[in-house]
Amino acid sequence: MNVEFLNPFVEAARDVFLAETKLEVTRGAIRLEASAFTADEVTVLISLVGEVRGVVLFGLSEATCLALVGRMMSQAFETLDPLAQSGIAELGNVITGRASVKLSEAGFASNISPPTLIRGSGVTLSTLEFKRISVPLINEIGEINVHLALEQSPVDRQGENHIPILDFDSDKDGAVP
């Protein structure tokens, strides 16, 4: 994982949170992780392909999700209904889109996939051979855990759609089926 891929995401998140929710975010301690991890109650997954490839995951509690979407849409949400799901997925999409523009400006052009929303804690996500940089983004509403499992694509493989997440396991005992 190239650490120079981190700053565009932190900068994009700060810009988007301020514009969409009027919240300032601070960055927590950065961690390098290599093993599978358990998803938060709500996780937005977006893939990148091109000169940078891999996945970006935004994990948060359902309460934080509902509060953020409520701020974005100026209405209260009590459940993670389709509109709230669309709102949080779009927040991840906008952050990743802005970060990919910043990556492109730094010489790493890439495209992003539409967001995928994963609901339910206890889901095991594995980025296989991709190491992840994990960084919490903290605001007055709660914490959003950003996981970046990205790498620079080999020149001869930049057009390939390589998504390193294959293992979805919600079995609480950790057994892989």
Helices and strands as residue ranges (DSSP letters): G 3-5, H 6-21, E 26-27, E 31-33, E 37-38, E 42-50, E 52-60, H 62-73, H 82-105, E 110-112, E 116-119, E 124-125, E 132-138, E 143-152, G 155-157, E 168-169
